[in-house]
Amino acid sequence: MDDSSDGGATAGGTKKKPSAAAAKGKATGKGKATSKAAPKAKESSLLKQKSPAEFFAENKNIAGFDNPGKSLYTTMRELVENALDSAESISELPDIEITIEEITKSKFNTMIGLVDRERVDEALYDDFESSKAREKRLAKEARFQETQAKNAALGKKVKDTPAARGKGRGEASFFRVTCKDNGRGMPHEDIPNMFGRVLSGTKYGLRQTRGKFGLGAKMALIWSKMSTGLPIDIKSSMKGQDYITFCRLDIDIHKNVPHIHLHEKRENNDHWHGAEIQVIIEGNWTTHRSRILHYMRQMAVITPYAQFLFRFLSDAAEKNLTIKFARRTDVMPPVPLLTKHHPSAVDLLLIKRLITDTTKPNLLQFLQHEFVNISKAHADRLIGEMGPDFSAKTTVNSLTSQQLVRIHQLFRQAKFDDPSGNVCIPFHLDLLITYQLLID
């Protein structure tokens, strides 16, 4: 056997004993390899916790903010849907104004106090064109013009002039998006958290709405902070209030808390109620113009009781656009009813939360009042099926983890009537279908 083989065997077949120094080093864990690995192990033990705002900022595509064009569309859409829900919640015929104003780069720089600077080294930029490339482009354009002239003389079809060179990398477009409604408005003290704290809102109840978590407007604020660094402006007044709340804020993404610039009460001489939200973001009107207008037409069709006024404003007068979608009926659909959870659709975590929040002391009342389609007789039968450890008078706070699992298993296996459809509003169902068509 070779002396260099694994295990350190000698020619006679016996193993070599490790030296005293080697044995000592192995026992104490000293050595170059061990000393280098120690810092890495220490670094790997450091955990970083992300706030919800930071998570959505890093994964903004989840909320429809994939690129500037789609971000402009999603911002406008989210504000419109919130406005509709707000007006419908108080049975007010929605009257909504949407304005998208294009802001040039020089105007944007003036807004943030940045002085425009002329380029010093042209070759440093992405849209730089060398003299050789310029000569080649001009020659190509000249040949194209000659061909066009010949085709025109022969009566042939003339092609459009080639598009000019696009913007260089980093040449962003900015827009001020404003949405004003005549809805419920928001309480003065709640506005900072409603806009400046992700995963806080008023749409968590089991009621049919166009949204659930109130994430859309907050994502618009996050996108504004990421693309322009500017805060969002909110005006709001509730019915009967003699003042208008004005709040200017942005969001501390790492802490998920609002950063308030200004929060004050102003006079409400016109007795207006509703909300007006204004946000400045990076966007792209050219690529998403048709999609935005198509969305507005669809909204006018499926909410005939709403009136929309859409405006696009630009320094280039020929790009300005104003469209009014008039209200076609004064009859509104009924306000969606608040419902309860269906037993076959709940999970173990939800059961635990319902037990924590319930006001009912015993299991029988808990089953009857926290779920749909469970009558008293049905609840008695379910409790009898759970086993000898359960009774109608069992207090819900005394249920063990094993007993909760038994309830969950029974909910999944037992037969329950289908939930009633009286909590669904037909217009809203059409709305969901239209959204899916728009997304596809």
C-alpha positions as CSV (number, residue, x, y, z in Angstrom):
1,M,0.0,0.0,0.0
2,D,1.2,3.5,-0.9
3,D,2.5,5.6,2.0
4,S,0.5,8.6,0.7
5,S,-2.8,6.8,0.7
6,D,-5.8,8.1,2.9
7,G,-5.5,7.1,6.5
8,G,-1.8,7.5,6.7
9,A,-1.1,3.7,6.4
10,T,2.5,2.5,6.3
11,A,3.9,-0.1,3.9
12,G,3.4,-2.7,6.6
13,G,-0.3,-2.0,6.9
14,T,-0.1,-0.1,10.2
15,K,-1.4,3.5,10.6
16,K,0.9,6.3,11.5
17,K,0.1,8.0,14.8
18,P,-0.5,11.8,14.6
19,S,2.2,13.9,16.2
20,A,1.6,15.5,19.6
21,A,1.3,19.0,18.1
22,A,-1.2,17.9,15.5
23,A,-3.3,16.1,18.1
24,K,-3.2,19.2,20.3
25,G,-4.3,21.4,17.4
26,K,-7.1,19.1,16.5
27,A,-8.3,18.9,20.1
28,T,-8.3,22.6,20.7
29,G,-9.8,23.5,17.3
30,K,-6.9,25.7,16.4
31,G,-5.7,26.1,12.9
32,K,-6.0,28.3,9.9
33,A,-9.2,26.8,8.5
34,T,-11.0,27.0,11.8
35,S,-9.9,30.6,12.5
36,K,-11.1,31.7,9.0
37,A,-14.5,30.0,9.3
38,A,-15.3,31.6,12.7
39,P,-16.1,35.1,11.4
40,K,-18.3,33.7,8.6
41,A,-20.3,31.7,11.2
42,K,-20.8,34.9,13.2
43,E,-21.9,36.9,10.2
44,S,-24.5,34.2,9.2
45,S,-26.1,34.4,12.6
46,L,-27.1,38.0,12.1
47,L,-30.8,38.3,11.1
48,K,-32.4,41.3,9.4
49,Q,-36.0,42.0,9.8
50,K,-37.9,43.8,7.0
51,S,-40.9,45.9,7.5
52,P,-44.0,45.4,5.3
53,A,-43.3,48.7,3.5
54,E,-39.8,47.6,2.8
55,F,-41.0,44.2,1.5
56,F,-43.4,45.8,-1.0
57,A,-40.9,48.4,-2.0
58,E,-38.5,45.6,-3.0
59,N,-41.3,43.6,-4.6
60,K,-43.4,46.4,-6.1
61,N,-44.4,44.2,-9.0
62,I,-46.7,42.3,-6.7
63,A,-48.9,45.4,-6.5
64,G,-48.7,46.3,-10.2
65,F,-45.8,48.7,-10.1
66,D,-43.6,46.8,-12.6
67,N,-42.4,49.8,-14.6
68,P,-43.1,53.6,-15.0
69,G,-46.0,53.1,-17.5
70,K,-47.8,50.4,-15.5
71,S,-47.1,52.4,-12.3
72,L,-48.9,55.4,-13.7
73,Y,-51.9,53.2,-14.8
74,T,-52.0,51.4,-11.4
75,T,-51.8,54.6,-9.4
76,M,-54.7,56.2,-11.3
77,R,-56.8,53.0,-11.0
78,E,-56.2,52.5,-7.3
79,L,-57.2,56.1,-6.6
80,V,-60.4,55.8,-8.7
81,E,-61.5,52.6,-7.0
82,N,-60.9,54.0,-3.5
83,A,-63.0,57.0,-4.5
84,L,-65.9,54.8,-5.8
85,D,-65.9,52.7,-2.6
86,S,-65.9,55.9,-0.5
87,A,-68.9,57.4,-2.2
88,E,-70.8,54.1,-2.3
89,S,-70.2,53.5,1.4
90,I,-72.5,56.5,2.2
91,S,-74.9,55.9,-0.7
92,E,-73.7,59.1,-2.4
93,L,-73.8,59.2,-6.2
94,P,-70.1,59.2,-7.1
95,D,-68.7,62.4,-8.7
96,I,-65.0,61.8,-9.4
97,E,-62.4,64.0,-11.1
98,I,-59.1,62.5,-12.3
99,T,-56.3,64.7,-13.5
100,I,-52.9,63.5,-14.9
101,E,-50.5,66.4,-15.4
102,E,-47.3,65.9,-17.3
103,I,-44.3,67.6,-15.6
104,T,-41.2,68.3,-17.6
105,K,-37.7,67.6,-16.3
106,S,-36.9,71.3,-15.9
107,K,-40.2,71.9,-14.0
108,F,-39.6,68.9,-11.8
109,N,-36.0,70.1,-11.0
110,T,-37.5,73.5,-10.1
111,M,-40.0,71.8,-7.8
112,I,-37.3,70.0,-5.8
113,G,-34.9,73.0,-5.9
114,L,-32.4,71.4,-8.3
115,V,-30.6,73.6,-10.8
116,D,-30.3,72.3,-14.4
117,R,-26.8,71.6,-15.5
118,E,-25.5,71.6,-19.1
119,R,-23.6,68.5,-20.2
120,V,-19.8,68.8,-20.0
121,D,-18.7,65.4,-21.4
122,E,-21.2,64.4,-24.1
123,A,-19.5,61.0,-24.6
124,L,-20.3,60.1,-21.0
125,Y,-24.1,59.8,-21.7
126,D,-26.1,56.9,-23.1
127,D,-27.6,58.9,-25.9
128,F,-24.3,60.3,-27.2
129,E,-24.0,60.1,-31.0
130,S,-20.5,60.1,-32.5
131,S,-19.7,62.1,-35.6
132,K,-19.4,58.8,-37.6
133,A,-22.8,57.6,-36.4
134,R,-24.4,61.0,-37.1
135,E,-23.1,60.9,-40.7
136,K,-24.4,57.4,-41.2
137,R,-27.8,58.3,-39.8
138,L,-28.1,61.5,-42.0
139,A,-27.1,59.5,-45.1
140,K,-29.7,56.9,-44.3
141,E,-32.4,59.6,-43.8
142,A,-31.4,61.2,-47.1
143,R,-31.7,57.9,-49.0
144,F,-35.1,57.4,-47.4
145,Q,-36.3,60.8,-48.5
146,E,-35.1,60.1,-52.1
147,T,-37.0,56.8,-52.1
148,Q,-40.1,58.5,-50.8
149,A,-40.0,61.1,-53.5
150,K,-39.6,58.4,-56.2
151,N,-42.6,56.5,-54.8
152,A,-44.7,59.6,-54.6
153,A,-43.9,60.4,-58.3
154,L,-44.9,56.8,-59.3
155,G,-48.1,57.0,-57.2
156,K,-46.9,54.3,-54.8
157,K,-47.7,54.3,-51.1
158,V,-45.4,56.6,-49.1
159,K,-44.2,55.3,-45.7
160,D,-44.1,57.3,-42.5
161,T,-40.9,59.1,-41.6
162,P,-38.7,57.0,-39.3
163,A,-39.2,57.8,-35.7
164,A,-36.6,60.1,-34.1
165,R,-34.1,58.8,-31.7
166,G,-35.6,58.1,-28.3
167,K,-34.7,59.4,-24.9
168,G,-31.4,58.4,-23.4
169,R,-31.2,56.2,-20.4
170,G,-32.2,58.1,-17.3
171,E,-34.5,60.6,-19.1
172,A,-37.6,60.1,-16.9
173,S,-41.1,61.5,-17.3
174,F,-43.0,62.7,-14.3
175,F,-46.7,63.2,-13.7
176,R,-48.9,64.7,-11.0
177,V,-51.9,62.4,-10.5
178,T,-54.9,64.0,-8.7
179,C,-58.2,62.2,-7.7
180,K,-61.0,64.1,-6.1
181,D,-64.3,62.5,-4.9
182,N,-67.4,63.3,-2.9
183,G,-67.3,60.3,-0.6
184,R,-67.1,59.6,3.1
185,G,-63.8,61.3,3.7
186,M,-61.4,60.3,6.5
187,P,-61.1,61.1,10.2
188,H,-58.5,63.8,10.8
189,E,-56.4,61.8,13.2
190,D,-56.4,58.6,11.1
191,I,-55.1,60.0,7.8
192,P,-51.3,59.5,8.6
193,N,-51.7,55.8,9.4
194,M,-54.2,55.2,6.5
195,F,-51.6,56.4,4.0
196,G,-48.2,56.1,5.7
197,R,-48.4,52.6,7.2
198,V,-48.6,49.5,5.0
199,L,-51.1,46.8,6.0
200,S,-53.3,49.2,8.0
201,G,-56.8,50.0,6.7
202,T,-60.5,49.8,7.0
203,K,-61.3,47.0,4.4
204,Y,-60.5,43.9,6.5
205,G,-64.2,43.1,7.2
206,L,-66.0,40.5,5.3
207,R,-67.8,42.9,3.0
208,Q,-67.6,43.0,-0.8
209,T,-65.3,45.9,-1.9
210,R,-63.0,46.7,-4.8
211,G,-60.0,46.2,-2.5
212,K,-59.2,44.5,0.7
213,F,-56.0,45.7,2.4
214,G,-55.9,49.4,1.2
215,L,-52.4,48.7,-0.3
216,G,-52.9,50.6,-3.6
217,A,-52.7,54.2,-2.4
218,K,-49.8,53.3,-0.1
219,M,-48.0,51.7,-3.0
220,A,-48.4,54.9,-4.9
221,L,-46.8,56.7,-2.1
222,I,-43.9,54.2,-1.9
223,W,-43.5,54.5,-5.7
224,S,-43.5,58.3,-5.4
225,K,-40.8,58.1,-2.7
226,M,-38.7,55.7,-4.8
227,S,-39.0,57.6,-8.1
228,T,-39.3,61.3,-7.1
229,G,-38.7,61.5,-3.4
230,L,-41.8,63.8,-3.0
231,P,-44.5,63.4,-0.4
232,I,-48.2,62.9,-1.0
233,D,-50.9,65.6,-0.4
234,I,-54.3,64.6,1.1
235,K,-57.3,66.8,1.6
236,S,-60.3,65.3,3.3
237,S,-63.5,66.3,5.0
238,M,-66.4,64.2,6.4
239,K,-70.1,65.1,6.2
240,G,-71.0,67.8,8.6
241,Q,-67.4,68.9,9.4
242,D,-66.7,72.6,9.3
243,Y,-63.1,72.0,8.5
244,I,-60.9,70.4,5.8
245,T,-57.9,68.3,6.9
246,F,-54.8,68.9,4.9
247,C,-52.0,66.4,5.3
248,R,-48.6,66.2,3.5
249,L,-46.6,63.1,4.3
250,D,-44.3,60.4,3.1
251,I,-43.4,57.0,4.6
252,D,-40.4,55.7,6.4
253,I,-40.0,52.5,4.5
254,H,-37.7,50.8,6.9
255,K,-39.8,51.5,10.0
256,N,-43.2,51.4,8.2
257,V,-44.4,54.6,9.9
258,P,-45.7,57.8,8.4
259,H,-43.3,60.8,8.2
260,I,-45.6,63.9,8.5
261,H,-44.6,67.1,6.9
262,L,-47.8,69.0,7.6
263,H,-51.1,68.0,9.3
264,E,-53.6,70.8,9.9
265,K,-57.2,71.8,9.8
266,R,-58.5,74.4,7.3
267,E,-61.8,76.2,6.8
268,N,-64.5,74.4,4.9
269,N,-66.6,77.3,3.6
270,D,-68.1,75.2,0.7
271,H,-69.3,72.4,3.0
272,W,-67.5,69.9,0.8
273,H,-67.1,66.3,1.9
274,G,-64.8,63.7,0.3
275,A,-61.1,63.3,-0.4
276,E,-58.6,64.8,-2.8
277,I,-55.3,62.9,-3.2
278,Q,-52.4,64.2,-5.1
279,V,-49.1,62.3,-5.8
280,I,-46.2,63.0,-8.1
281,I,-44.6,59.9,-9.6
282,E,-42.4,58.8,-12.5
283,G,-44.6,57.4,-15.3
284,N,-45.0,56.9,-19.0
285,W,-48.1,58.3,-20.7
286,T,-47.1,57.3,-24.2
287,T,-47.1,53.5,-23.6
288,H,-50.2,53.4,-21.3
289,R,-52.4,56.1,-22.7
290,S,-54.7,53.7,-24.5
291,R,-54.9,51.4,-21.5
292,I,-55.8,54.3,-19.1
293,L,-58.5,55.6,-21.5
294,H,-59.9,52.1,-22.0
295,Y,-60.1,51.6,-18.3
296,M,-62.0,54.9,-17.9
297,R,-64.5,53.8,-20.6
298,Q,-65.0,50.5,-18.9
299,M,-65.6,52.1,-15.5
300,A,-68.2,54.4,-17.1
301,V,-70.0,51.4,-18.5
302,I,-70.1,49.2,-15.3
303,T,-70.8,52.1,-12.9
304,P,-73.5,54.1,-14.8
305,Y,-74.5,55.8,-11.6
306,A,-71.1,57.5,-11.4
307,Q,-69.8,60.6,-13.1
308,F,-66.2,60.8,-14.2
309,L,-64.2,63.8,-15.4
310,F,-60.8,62.8,-16.8
311,R,-58.2,65.3,-17.8
312,F,-54.6,65.0,-19.2
313,L,-52.6,68.2,-19.1
314,S,-49.3,68.9,-20.8
315,D,-47.2,71.9,-21.8
316,A,-47.7,70.6,-25.4
317,A,-51.3,71.9,-26.1
318,E,-51.9,69.2,-28.7
319,K,-51.6,66.5,-26.1
320,N,-54.2,68.0,-23.7
321,L,-57.3,65.9,-23.3
322,T,-60.6,66.2,-21.4
323,I,-63.3,63.5,-21.4
324,K,-66.5,63.6,-19.3
325,F,-68.4,60.4,-18.7
326,A,-71.8,61.6,-17.7
327,R,-74.0,59.8,-15.1
328,R,-76.7,57.7,-16.9
329,T,-78.8,56.7,-13.9
330,D,-79.5,57.9,-10.4
331,V,-80.2,54.4,-9.1
332,M,-77.3,53.0,-7.1
333,P,-76.8,49.3,-6.2
334,P,-77.5,48.5,-2.5
335,V,-74.5,48.7,-0.1
336,P,-72.9,45.3,0.2
337,L,-73.9,43.4,3.4
338,L,-71.4,42.4,6.0
339,T,-71.1,38.7,6.2
340,K,-69.4,36.0,8.3
341,H,-67.0,33.2,7.5
342,H,-68.2,30.0,6.0
343,P,-67.0,27.1,8.1
344,S,-65.6,25.0,5.2
345,A,-63.4,28.0,4.1
346,V,-61.6,28.7,7.4
347,D,-58.1,27.6,8.4
348,L,-56.6,26.8,11.8
349,L,-55.1,30.3,12.2
350,L,-58.4,32.0,11.5
351,I,-60.3,29.8,14.0
352,K,-57.8,30.8,16.7
353,R,-58.2,34.5,15.8
354,L,-62.0,34.2,15.9
355,I,-61.9,32.6,19.3
356,T,-59.6,35.5,20.5
357,D,-62.0,38.2,19.1
358,T,-65.4,36.6,19.9
359,T,-67.7,37.9,22.6
360,K,-69.5,34.6,22.9
361,P,-68.5,32.6,26.0
362,N,-69.3,29.0,25.1
363,L,-68.8,26.7,22.1
364,L,-72.4,26.5,21.1
365,Q,-72.9,30.3,20.8
366,F,-69.5,30.6,19.1
367,L,-70.4,28.2,16.3
368,Q,-73.8,29.9,15.9
369,H,-72.8,33.5,15.8
370,E,-69.3,33.5,14.2
371,F,-70.1,31.4,11.1
372,V,-72.7,31.4,8.4
373,N,-75.1,28.4,7.8
374,I,-74.7,26.9,11.4
375,S,-78.1,26.9,13.2
376,K,-78.5,25.9,16.8
377,A,-79.5,22.4,15.9
378,H,-76.6,22.0,13.5
379,A,-74.2,23.3,16.1
380,D,-75.4,20.7,18.6
381,R,-74.8,18.0,16.0
382,L,-71.3,19.2,15.3
383,I,-70.4,19.4,19.0
384,G,-71.7,15.8,19.5
385,E,-69.5,14.7,16.6
386,M,-66.4,16.3,18.2
387,G,-66.2,13.8,21.0
388,P,-66.6,13.5,24.8
389,D,-64.2,16.3,25.5
390,F,-66.6,18.8,24.0
391,S,-69.9,20.1,25.2
392,A,-72.2,23.0,24.4
393,K,-71.1,24.8,27.5
394,T,-67.4,24.4,26.9
395,T,-65.8,27.8,27.2
396,V,-64.0,28.8,24.0
397,N,-61.0,30.2,25.9
398,S,-60.4,26.8,27.5
399,L,-60.0,25.0,24.2
400,T,-56.6,23.3,23.8
401,S,-54.6,23.2,20.6
402,Q,-55.6,19.6,20.0
403,Q,-59.3,20.5,20.3
404,L,-58.9,23.4,17.8
405,V,-57.4,21.0,15.3
406,R,-60.4,18.6,15.9
407,I,-62.8,21.5,15.1
408,H,-60.8,22.4,12.0
409,Q,-60.8,18.8,10.8
410,L,-64.6,18.5,11.3
411,F,-65.2,21.8,9.5
412,R,-63.3,20.4,6.4
413,Q,-65.1,17.0,6.5
414,A,-68.7,18.0,7.5
415,K,-71.4,19.1,5.0
416,F,-72.6,22.7,5.1
417,D,-75.1,24.6,2.9
418,D,-73.5,26.9,0.3
419,P,-73.2,30.6,1.3
420,S,-75.9,33.0,0.3
421,G,-75.3,35.2,-2.7
422,N,-77.2,38.1,-1.3
423,V,-74.0,39.7,-0.1
424,C,-72.7,40.1,-3.7
425,I,-73.6,43.1,-5.8
426,P,-73.9,42.4,-9.6
427,F,-72.1,45.6,-10.6
428,H,-69.1,44.6,-8.5
429,L,-69.0,41.1,-10.0
430,D,-68.9,42.7,-13.5
431,L,-66.1,44.9,-12.3
432,L,-64.0,42.0,-11.2
433,I,-64.5,40.4,-14.6
434,T,-63.5,43.6,-16.4
435,Y,-60.4,43.9,-14.2
436,Q,-59.3,40.4,-15.3
437,L,-59.8,41.3,-18.9
438,L,-57.7,44.5,-18.5
439,I,-54.9,42.5,-16.8
440,D,-54.9,39.8,-19.4
